[in-house]
Amino acid sequence: MEHNLEHTMAVLERTAGALDALLRGLPDVWTMRNEGGDTFTVYEVIGHLIHGERADWPARAKMILEFGETKTFERFDRMAHVKESEGKSLGELLEEFARLRAENLKELRRWKLGKTQLEKRGRHPGFGVVTLSELLATWAAHDMTHLHQISRIMAHQYRELVGPWSLYLGVLQCGGHSAAAVEK
C-alpha cells in the first residue's frame, strides 16, 4: 500500500474529537485507574499524546526535512508527560491536545508535502534510517494504539464485574502492546 498523506491526515484530525467525546466528564474511576503495575491511566495517556505533539512527530518531521540523515532524532522521553501534566484536569489536557494537534496539522498542510519530501530520510536513535512517510504513518498508527489502549484500560475496570462474559470480550483478553515496545 502506498502512503496517502490525506488518509493519514484524516485519522490525525479525528483523534482529538474522538478522545473528547469518549472521555470528557467521565468520573475518575474511568480515567485515573490503570491496568495494574506500571501501566498508564487514561489521564497519563492523554498527557503522553500531548508530549508527542510537542517533542515527537512534528519536531522529527521538521528534522527530516531540514537535516535528512545527518542529524539523529532526540530520544523520546516516554515519561515526560508526568511533570508536564501535573496539576491539570483531564478536561484541560483534552483541550491542550486538541489545540496542539490542530496547530500541528495546520503546519503540516502548509508544508505541501509531495512524494519527494515523503521519501526523505531521517535518522532514528533506535531504528536507524526512517522516511518521513514512515514517520507520518506511524503518527496515525500511534493514535490508534492509544485509542486501543484507552479502551483496554477502561474495560479493565469492569474485568471482575462482567463475570463469565469476560471470555467473549476481546478487550479483556488483550494484554497490551506498549510495554514491549522499543524506545520511540
Residue frames as a rotation matrix with the C-alpha (Angstrom) as fourth column:
MET 1
0.583 0.813 0.000 0.00
0.813 -0.583 0.000 0.00
0.000 0.000 -1.000 0.00
GLU 2
-0.382 -0.679 0.626 1.36
0.644 -0.682 -0.346 3.42
0.662 0.271 0.699 -0.93
HIS 3
-0.522 0.132 -0.843 1.21
0.739 -0.424 -0.524 6.11
-0.427 -0.896 0.123 1.73
ASN 4
-0.055 0.588 0.807 -1.63
0.645 -0.596 0.478 8.57
0.762 0.547 -0.346 1.14
LEU 5
-0.905 -0.419 -0.069 -0.99
0.329 -0.590 -0.738 11.67
0.268 -0.690 0.672 3.25
GLU 6
-0.467 0.807 0.361 -4.63
-0.664 -0.590 0.459 12.77
0.584 -0.026 0.812 3.06
HIS 7
0.384 0.580 -0.718 -5.72
0.040 0.767 0.641 9.46
0.922 -0.275 0.271 4.57
THR 8
-0.364 -0.609 -0.705 -3.18
0.795 0.190 -0.576 9.89
0.484 -0.770 0.415 7.36
MET 9
-0.939 0.026 0.342 -4.38
-0.133 -0.947 -0.293 13.43
0.317 -0.320 0.893 7.99
ALA 10
-0.042 0.999 -0.030 -7.99
-0.446 0.008 0.895 12.21
0.894 0.051 0.445 8.14
VAL 11
0.303 0.076 -0.950 -7.10
0.651 0.711 0.265 9.94
0.696 -0.699 0.166 11.06
LEU 12
-0.644 -0.683 -0.345 -4.96
0.724 -0.397 -0.564 12.56
0.248 -0.613 0.750 12.81
GLU 13
-0.729 0.418 0.543 -7.75
-0.292 -0.906 0.306 15.14
0.620 0.065 0.782 12.51
ARG 14
0.224 0.958 -0.182 -10.27
-0.292 0.244 0.925 12.93
0.930 -0.154 0.334 14.28
THR 15
-0.296 -0.406 -0.864 -8.30
0.569 0.652 -0.501 11.72
0.767 -0.640 0.038 17.27
ALA 16
-0.985 -0.121 0.120 -8.83
-0.013 -0.649 -0.761 14.76
0.170 -0.751 0.638 19.50
GLY 17
-0.320 0.942 0.097 -12.59
-0.871 -0.333 0.361 14.74
0.372 0.032 0.927 18.88
ALA 18
0.206 0.351 -0.913 -12.84
-0.071 0.936 0.344 11.01
0.976 -0.006 0.218 19.49
LEU 19
-0.605 -0.516 -0.606 -10.96
0.572 0.248 -0.782 11.34
0.554 -0.820 0.145 22.78
ASP 20
-0.908 0.293 0.299 -13.06
-0.401 -0.817 -0.416 14.30
0.123 -0.497 0.859 23.87
ALA 21
-0.017 0.972 -0.234 -16.33
-0.771 0.136 0.622 12.52
0.637 0.191 0.747 23.06
LEU 22
0.175 0.044 -0.984 -15.25
0.227 0.970 0.083 9.38
0.958 -0.238 0.160 24.93
LEU 23
-0.340 -0.585 -0.736 -13.61
0.787 0.251 -0.563 10.92
0.514 -0.771 0.375 27.98
ARG 24
-0.761 -0.028 0.648 -14.87
-0.167 -0.957 -0.237 14.40
0.627 -0.289 0.724 28.82
GLY 25
-0.090 0.755 0.649 -16.88
-0.889 -0.355 0.289 14.45
0.449 -0.551 0.703 32.04
LEU 26
0.345 0.192 -0.919 -16.28
0.056 0.973 0.224 10.83
0.937 -0.128 0.324 32.99
PRO 27
0.939 -0.040 0.342 -15.77
-0.344 -0.086 0.935 10.05
-0.008 -0.995 -0.095 36.67
ASP 28
0.125 -0.988 0.095 -12.17
-0.992 -0.122 0.035 9.48
-0.023 -0.099 -0.995 37.80
VAL 29
0.237 -0.011 0.971 -12.85
-0.321 0.943 0.089 5.74
-0.917 -0.333 0.220 38.15
TRP 30
0.883 0.144 0.447 -12.60
0.349 0.433 -0.831 5.58
-0.314 0.890 0.332 34.34
THR 31
0.823 -0.477 0.308 -9.68
0.021 -0.516 -0.856 7.94
0.567 0.711 -0.415 33.82
MET 32
0.309 -0.722 0.618 -7.40
-0.887 -0.454 -0.087 7.75
0.343 -0.522 -0.781 36.86
ARG 33
0.470 -0.166 0.867 -7.03
-0.401 0.835 0.378 3.98
-0.786 -0.525 0.326 37.21
ASN 34
-0.209 -0.621 -0.755 -4.71
-0.977 0.101 0.188 1.75
-0.040 0.777 -0.628 35.23
GLU 35
0.575 0.369 -0.730 -4.37
-0.508 0.861 0.035 -1.92
0.641 0.351 0.682 34.36
GLY 36
0.968 -0.251 -0.031 -2.05
0.166 0.536 0.827 -2.62
-0.190 -0.806 0.561 37.27
GLY 37
0.230 -0.971 0.063 1.66
0.925 0.239 0.295 -2.30
-0.302 -0.010 0.953 37.84
ASP 38
-0.482 -0.560 -0.674 3.42
0.303 -0.828 0.472 0.47
-0.822 0.023 0.569 35.95
THR 39
-0.369 0.401 0.838 0.74
0.924 0.067 0.376 0.82
0.095 0.914 -0.396 33.27
PHE 40
-0.971 0.020 0.240 -0.68
0.008 -0.993 0.118 4.20
0.241 0.117 0.964 32.26
THR 41
-0.272 0.937 -0.220 -4.02
0.454 -0.077 -0.888 5.63
-0.849 -0.341 -0.404 33.33
VAL 42
0.358 0.479 0.801 -6.21
0.933 -0.214 -0.289 7.24
0.033 0.851 -0.524 30.67
TYR 43
0.949 -0.035 -0.313 -5.15
0.049 -0.965 0.256 10.62
-0.311 -0.258 -0.915 32.08
GLU 44
0.110 -0.993 -0.030 -1.49
-0.133 -0.045 0.990 9.68
-0.985 -0.105 -0.137 31.56
VAL 45
-0.132 -0.090 0.987 -2.15
0.879 0.449 0.158 8.51
-0.458 0.889 0.020 28.00
ILE 46
0.801 0.462 0.381 -3.55
0.586 -0.736 -0.339 11.94
0.124 0.495 -0.860 27.15
GLY 47
0.734 -0.612 -0.294 -0.50
-0.292 -0.675 0.677 13.57
-0.613 -0.411 -0.674 28.73
HIS 48
-0.161 -0.790 0.592 1.73
0.320 0.526 0.788 11.27
-0.934 0.316 0.168 26.68
LEU 49
0.245 0.331 0.911 -0.09
0.964 0.017 -0.265 12.25
-0.103 0.943 -0.315 23.49
ILE 50
0.991 0.096 -0.094 0.39
0.097 -0.995 0.000 15.95
-0.094 -0.009 -0.996 24.33
HIS 51
0.310 -0.948 -0.072 4.11
-0.243 -0.152 0.958 15.43
-0.919 -0.280 -0.277 24.88
GLY 52
-0.166 -0.319 0.933 4.29
0.735 0.591 0.333 13.68
-0.658 0.741 0.137 21.50
GLU 53
0.711 0.487 0.508 2.69
0.700 -0.557 -0.446 16.69
0.066 0.673 -0.737 19.82
ARG 54
0.912 -0.382 -0.147 5.40
-0.314 -0.884 0.346 18.90
-0.262 -0.269 -0.927 21.31
ALA 55
0.175 -0.970 0.171 8.51
-0.721 -0.008 0.693 16.75
-0.671 -0.244 -0.700 21.17
ASP 56
-0.231 -0.264 0.936 7.98
0.177 0.935 0.308 13.92
-0.957 0.237 -0.170 18.71
TRP 57
0.243 0.407 0.880 6.02
0.809 0.415 -0.416 13.92
-0.535 0.814 -0.229 15.48
PRO 58
0.973 0.150 0.176 6.23
0.227 -0.762 -0.607 17.50
0.043 0.630 -0.775 14.14
ALA 59
0.563 -0.824 -0.068 9.74
-0.608 -0.468 0.642 18.06
-0.560 -0.320 -0.764 15.54
ARG 60
-0.161 -0.630 0.760 11.06
0.127 0.750 0.649 14.91
-0.979 0.201 -0.040 13.89
ALA 61
0.538 0.406 0.739 9.29
0.779 0.096 -0.620 15.69
-0.323 0.909 -0.264 10.62
LYS 62
0.965 -0.223 -0.137 10.99
-0.248 -0.947 -0.204 19.11
-0.084 0.231 -0.969 10.57
MET 63
0.195 -0.949 0.247 14.35
-0.488 0.124 0.864 17.47
-0.851 -0.289 -0.439 11.29
ILE 64
0.048 -0.130 0.990 13.94
0.642 0.764 0.069 15.12
-0.765 0.633 0.121 8.35
LEU 65
0.800 0.349 0.487 13.04
0.600 -0.456 -0.657 17.97
-0.007 0.818 -0.575 6.02
GLU 66
0.899 -0.438 -0.003 15.85
-0.436 -0.895 0.090 20.20
-0.042 -0.080 -0.996 7.26
PHE 67
0.101 -0.953 0.286 18.71
-0.898 0.037 0.439 17.81
-0.429 -0.301 -0.852 8.03
GLY 68
0.403 0.083 -0.911 17.86
-0.635 0.743 -0.213 14.48
0.659 0.665 0.352 6.43
GLU 69
0.777 -0.140 -0.614 20.02
0.354 0.904 0.241 11.66
0.521 -0.404 0.752 7.80
THR 70
-0.107 -0.951 0.291 22.77
0.180 -0.306 -0.935 13.97
0.978 -0.048 0.204 9.05
LYS 71
-0.627 -0.036 0.778 21.14
-0.689 -0.441 -0.575 14.60
0.364 -0.897 0.252 12.43
THR 72
-0.694 0.342 -0.634 19.73
0.418 0.908 0.032 11.88
0.586 -0.243 -0.773 14.73
PHE 73
0.289 0.884 0.367 16.38
-0.059 -0.366 0.929 12.44
0.956 -0.290 -0.054 16.45
GLU 74
-0.531 -0.280 0.800 16.47
-0.789 -0.180 -0.587 13.17
0.308 -0.943 -0.125 20.17
ARG 75
-0.840 0.278 -0.466 15.36
0.375 0.918 -0.129 10.19
0.392 -0.283 -0.875 22.24
PHE 76
-0.088 0.909 0.408 11.71
-0.298 -0.415 0.860 10.47
0.951 -0.046 0.307 23.22
ASP 77
-0.949 -0.186 0.256 11.10
-0.280 0.122 -0.952 10.65
0.146 -0.975 -0.168 26.96
ARG 78
-0.441 0.816 -0.372 8.07
0.266 0.515 0.815 8.38
0.857 0.261 -0.444 27.45
MET 79
-0.018 0.432 -0.902 7.56
0.989 0.142 0.049 9.71
0.149 -0.890 -0.430 30.98
ALA 80
-0.908 -0.382 0.174 7.95
0.368 -0.924 -0.106 13.48
0.201 -0.032 0.979 30.38
HIS 81
-0.240 0.913 0.330 4.17
0.079 -0.320 0.944 13.82
0.968 0.253 0.005 30.47
VAL 82
0.107 0.301 -0.948 4.08
0.920 0.332 0.209 13.17
0.377 -0.894 -0.241 34.23
LYS 83
-0.527 -0.386 -0.757 5.64
0.685 -0.721 -0.110 16.50
-0.503 -0.576 0.644 35.13
GLU 84
-0.979 0.115 0.169 4.05
0.039 -0.704 0.709 18.37
0.200 0.701 0.685 32.22
SER 85
-0.249 0.964 -0.095 0.51
0.244 0.157 0.957 17.25
0.937 0.215 -0.274 33.18
GLU 86
-0.597 -0.072 -0.799 0.89
0.785 0.155 -0.600 17.92
0.167 -0.985 -0.036 36.88
GLY 87
-0.713 0.358 -0.603 -1.98
0.222 -0.701 -0.678 19.95
-0.665 -0.617 0.420 38.34
LYS 88
-0.745 0.455 -0.488 -4.08
-0.665 -0.447 0.598 19.91
0.054 0.770 0.635 35.17
SER 89
0.009 0.830 0.558 -7.55
-0.489 0.491 -0.721 18.42
-0.872 -0.266 0.410 34.88
LEU 90
-0.389 -0.064 0.919 -8.39
0.590 0.749 0.302 15.86
-0.707 0.660 -0.254 32.22
GLY 91
0.676 0.709 0.199 -10.56
0.633 -0.421 -0.649 18.48
-0.376 0.565 -0.734 30.54
GLU 92
0.625 -0.535 -0.569 -7.59
-0.480 -0.838 0.261 20.84
-0.616 0.110 -0.780 30.35
LEU 93
-0.429 -0.812 0.397 -5.44
-0.174 0.505 0.845 18.09
-0.887 0.293 -0.358 28.87
LEU 94
0.008 0.520 0.854 -8.08
0.822 0.483 -0.301 17.26
-0.569 0.705 -0.423 26.25
GLU 95
0.917 0.338 -0.214 -8.25
0.197 -0.848 -0.493 20.93
-0.348 0.409 -0.843 25.26
GLU 96
0.250 -0.915 -0.316 -4.47
-0.597 -0.402 0.694 21.22
-0.762 0.015 -0.647 25.12
PHE 97
-0.449 -0.381 0.808 -4.19
0.296 0.790 0.537 18.13
-0.843 0.480 -0.242 22.96
ALA 98
0.427 0.701 0.571 -6.88
0.804 -0.006 -0.594 19.38
-0.413 0.713 -0.567 20.57
ARG 99
0.873 -0.125 -0.471 -5.18
-0.204 -0.972 -0.120 22.77
-0.443 0.201 -0.874 20.25
LEU 100
-0.091 -0.996 -0.015 -1.70
-0.532 0.036 0.846 21.33
-0.842 0.085 -0.533 19.68
ARG 101
-0.299 0.038 0.953 -2.96
0.573 0.806 0.148 18.76
-0.763 0.590 -0.263 17.19
ALA 102
0.743 0.632 0.220 -4.84
0.569 -0.425 -0.704 21.41
-0.351 0.649 -0.675 15.20
GLU 103
0.646 -0.588 -0.487 -1.74
-0.543 -0.802 0.249 23.64
-0.537 0.104 -0.837 15.13
ASN 104
-0.332 -0.844 0.422 0.48
-0.276 0.515 0.811 20.76
-0.902 0.152 -0.404 14.06
LEU 105
-0.031 0.390 0.920 -1.85
0.779 0.587 -0.222 19.66
-0.627 0.710 -0.322 11.28
LYS 106
0.914 0.321 -0.247 -2.15
0.144 -0.828 -0.542 23.24
-0.378 0.460 -0.803 10.04
GLU 107
0.232 -0.921 -0.314 1.64
-0.703 -0.381 0.601 23.43
-0.673 0.081 -0.735 9.84
LEU 108
-0.400 -0.343 0.850 1.85
0.197 0.874 0.445 20.03
-0.895 0.345 -0.282 8.14
ARG 109
0.509 0.672 0.538 -0.59
0.719 0.012 -0.695 21.25
-0.473 0.741 -0.477 5.49
ARG 110
0.809 -0.243 -0.536 1.50
-0.337 -0.938 -0.085 24.41
-0.482 0.249 -0.840 4.93
TRP 111
-0.178 -0.960 0.214 4.46
-0.336 0.264 0.904 22.22
-0.925 0.089 -0.370 4.00
LYS 112
0.607 0.509 -0.610 2.56
-0.739 0.080 -0.669 20.92
-0.292 0.857 0.425 0.92
LEU 113
-0.263 -0.779 0.570 4.43
-0.533 0.609 0.587 17.64
-0.804 -0.150 -0.575 1.04
GLY 114
0.535 0.335 -0.776 4.80
-0.839 0.324 -0.438 15.68
0.104 0.885 0.454 -2.15
LYS 115
0.975 -0.101 -0.200 6.26
0.090 0.994 -0.066 12.30
0.206 0.046 0.978 -2.97
THR 116
0.191 -0.976 0.103 9.84
0.176 -0.069 -0.982 13.61
0.966 0.205 0.159 -2.99
GLN 117
-0.215 -0.241 0.946 9.55
-0.791 -0.526 -0.314 15.07
0.573 -0.816 -0.078 0.52
LEU 118
0.691 0.566 0.450 7.77
-0.723 0.565 0.399 11.98
-0.028 -0.600 0.799 1.86
GLU 119
0.844 -0.433 -0.317 10.68
0.280 0.859 -0.429 9.84
0.458 0.273 0.846 0.65
LYS 120
0.163 -0.809 0.565 13.22
-0.571 -0.544 -0.615 11.99
0.805 -0.222 -0.551 2.52
ARG 121
0.390 -0.131 -0.911 15.13
0.503 0.859 0.092 10.06
0.771 -0.494 0.401 5.14
GLY 122
0.423 -0.263 0.867 15.98
-0.746 -0.644 0.169 10.84
0.513 -0.719 -0.469 8.74
ARG 123
-0.406 -0.643 -0.650 17.81
-0.053 0.726 -0.686 9.01
0.913 -0.244 -0.328 11.49
HIS 124
0.709 0.664 0.235 16.06
-0.387 0.088 0.918 7.46
0.589 -0.742 0.320 14.49
PRO 125
-0.009 -0.801 0.599 18.22
-0.991 -0.071 -0.110 6.71
0.131 -0.595 -0.793 17.58
GLY 126
-0.096 0.021 0.995 16.98
-0.513 0.856 -0.068 3.11
-0.853 -0.517 -0.071 17.76
PHE 127
0.640 0.504 0.580 15.80
0.201 0.619 -0.759 2.17
-0.741 0.602 0.295 14.27
GLY 128
-0.517 -0.820 0.247 18.38
0.551 -0.097 0.829 3.95
-0.656 0.565 0.501 12.16
VAL 129
-0.981 0.068 -0.184 17.19
-0.182 -0.665 0.725 5.33
-0.073 0.744 0.664 8.82
VAL 130
-0.252 0.960 0.125 13.47
0.715 0.272 -0.644 6.08
-0.652 -0.073 -0.755 8.51
THR 131
-0.693 0.074 0.717 11.47
0.579 -0.535 0.615 8.05
0.429 0.842 0.328 5.94
LEU 132
-0.890 0.447 0.091 9.17
-0.445 -0.808 -0.386 10.99
-0.099 -0.384 0.918 6.50
SER 133
-0.162 0.853 -0.496 6.37
-0.648 0.287 0.705 8.85
0.744 0.436 0.507 5.08
GLU 134
-0.211 0.014 -0.977 7.02
0.471 0.878 -0.088 6.17
0.857 -0.479 -0.192 7.70
LEU 135
-0.954 -0.178 -0.243 7.10
0.298 -0.443 -0.845 8.77
0.043 -0.878 0.476 10.47
LEU 136
-0.673 0.739 0.026 3.77
-0.736 -0.673 0.073 10.29
0.071 0.030 0.997 9.44
ALA 137
0.013 0.661 -0.751 2.09
-0.348 0.707 0.616 6.89
0.938 0.253 0.239 9.01
THR 138
-0.491 -0.276 -0.826 3.41
0.610 0.568 -0.552 5.91
0.622 -0.775 -0.110 12.45
TRP 139
-0.962 0.193 0.196 1.91
-0.270 -0.795 -0.544 9.09
0.051 -0.576 0.816 13.93
ALA 140
-0.123 0.980 -0.156 -1.56
-0.882 -0.036 0.469 7.93
0.454 0.196 0.869 12.84
ALA 141
0.133 0.126 -0.983 -0.95
0.081 0.987 0.138 4.32
0.988 -0.098 0.121 13.92
HIS 142
-0.855 -0.464 -0.231 0.32
0.304 -0.089 -0.949 5.66
0.419 -0.882 0.217 17.26
ASP 143
-0.589 0.738 0.330 -3.03
-0.797 -0.597 -0.088 7.40
0.132 -0.315 0.940 17.73
MET 144
0.287 0.732 -0.618 -4.81
-0.587 0.644 0.491 4.11
0.757 0.222 0.614 17.03
THR 145
-0.348 -0.500 -0.793 -2.56
0.356 0.712 -0.605 2.30
0.867 -0.493 -0.070 19.50
HIS 146
-0.996 -0.091 0.023 -3.50
0.017 -0.419 -0.908 4.74
0.093 -0.904 0.418 22.24
LEU 147
-0.209 0.978 0.025 -7.22
-0.929 -0.207 0.306 4.69
0.305 0.041 0.952 21.38
HIS 148
0.245 0.205 -0.948 -6.99
-0.094 0.978 0.187 0.91
0.965 0.043 0.259 21.72
GLN 149
-0.680 -0.593 -0.432 -5.04
0.391 0.205 -0.897 1.28
0.620 -0.779 0.092 24.98
ILE 150
-0.798 0.434 0.418 -7.64
-0.592 -0.693 -0.412 3.66
0.111 -0.576 0.810 26.40
SER 151
0.227 0.925 -0.305 -10.48
-0.784 0.359 0.507 1.25
0.578 0.124 0.806 25.62
ARG 152
0.046 -0.310 -0.950 -8.47
0.253 0.923 -0.289 -1.56
0.966 -0.227 0.121 27.22
ILE 153
-0.915 -0.400 0.051 -7.75
0.085 -0.313 -0.946 0.49
0.395 -0.861 0.321 30.36
MET 154
-0.467 0.814 0.346 -11.41
-0.874 -0.485 -0.038 1.42
0.137 -0.320 0.937 30.72
ALA 155
0.372 0.615 -0.695 -12.65
-0.505 0.762 0.404 -2.12
0.779 0.200 0.595 30.11
HIS 156
-0.473 -0.652 -0.593 -10.16
0.198 0.578 -0.792 -3.38
0.859 -0.492 -0.144 32.71
GLN 157
-0.795 0.201 0.573 -12.17
-0.586 -0.502 -0.636 -1.54
0.160 -0.841 0.516 35.36
TYR 158
0.262 0.959 0.110 -15.03
-0.964 0.264 -0.009 -3.99
-0.038 -0.104 0.994 34.68
ARG 159
-0.467 -0.568 -0.678 -12.83
-0.653 0.739 -0.168 -7.10
0.596 0.364 -0.716 34.44
GLU 160
-0.997 0.071 0.001 -14.32
0.048 0.692 -0.720 -8.70
-0.052 -0.718 -0.694 37.56
LEU 161
-0.488 0.867 -0.103 -17.82
-0.482 -0.365 -0.796 -7.28
-0.728 -0.339 0.596 37.14
VAL 162
-0.090 0.477 -0.874 -18.58
-0.991 0.047 0.128 -8.95
0.102 0.878 0.468 33.81
GLY 163
0.301 0.219 0.928 -18.21
-0.558 0.830 -0.016 -12.44
-0.774 -0.513 0.372 35.24
PRO 164
0.041 -0.306 0.951 -18.10
0.388 0.882 0.267 -15.29
-0.921 0.358 0.155 32.72
TRP 165
0.918 0.351 0.185 -18.66
0.306 -0.332 -0.892 -12.93
-0.252 0.876 -0.412 29.76
SER 166
0.427 -0.827 -0.366 -15.00
-0.570 -0.560 0.601 -11.91
-0.702 -0.048 -0.710 30.03
LEU 167
-0.214 -0.487 0.847 -14.20
0.308 0.789 0.532 -14.96
-0.927 0.374 -0.019 27.86
TYR 168
0.200 0.421 0.884 -16.04
0.960 0.095 -0.263 -13.30
-0.195 0.902 -0.386 24.96
LEU 169
0.970 0.117 -0.212 -14.78
0.103 -0.992 -0.076 -9.75
-0.220 0.052 -0.974 25.40
GLY 170
0.537 -0.798 0.276 -11.63
0.711 0.251 -0.657 -9.36
0.455 0.549 0.701 23.32
VAL 171
0.351 -0.392 0.851 -10.74
-0.281 -0.910 -0.303 -6.09
0.893 -0.133 -0.430 25.00
LEU 172
0.682 -0.078 0.727 -10.38
-0.722 0.089 0.686 -8.01
-0.118 -0.993 0.005 28.27
GLN 173
0.882 -0.369 0.293 -8.23
0.378 0.925 0.029 -10.69
-0.281 0.085 0.956 26.64
CYS 174
0.591 -0.669 0.451 -5.70
0.268 -0.364 -0.892 -8.27
0.761 0.648 -0.036 25.20
GLY 175
0.498 -0.486 -0.718 -2.62
0.858 0.156 0.489 -8.00
-0.126 -0.860 0.495 27.38
GLY 176
0.788 -0.199 -0.583 -1.38
-0.122 -0.978 0.169 -4.77
-0.604 -0.062 -0.795 25.84
HIS 177
0.730 -0.504 0.462 1.37
0.649 0.300 -0.699 -3.90
0.214 0.810 0.546 23.46
SER 178
0.788 -0.364 0.497 3.09
-0.267 -0.929 -0.258 -0.78
0.555 0.071 -0.829 24.75
ALA 179
0.788 -0.474 0.394 5.18
-0.400 0.093 0.912 -2.42
-0.469 -0.876 -0.116 27.47
ALA 180
0.381 -0.650 0.657 7.24
0.568 0.726 0.389 -4.44
-0.730 0.225 0.646 25.00
ALA 181
0.954 0.072 0.290 7.72
0.285 -0.510 -0.812 -1.53
0.089 0.857 -0.507 22.62
VAL 182
-0.074 -0.993 0.091 11.15
0.990 -0.084 -0.115 -0.46
0.122 0.081 0.989 21.56
GLU 183
-0.184 -0.040 -0.982 12.01
0.484 -0.873 -0.055 3.10
-0.855 -0.486 0.180 22.53
LYS 184
0.744 0.528 0.410 10.46
0.634 -0.363 -0.683 5.60
-0.212 0.768 -0.604 20.17
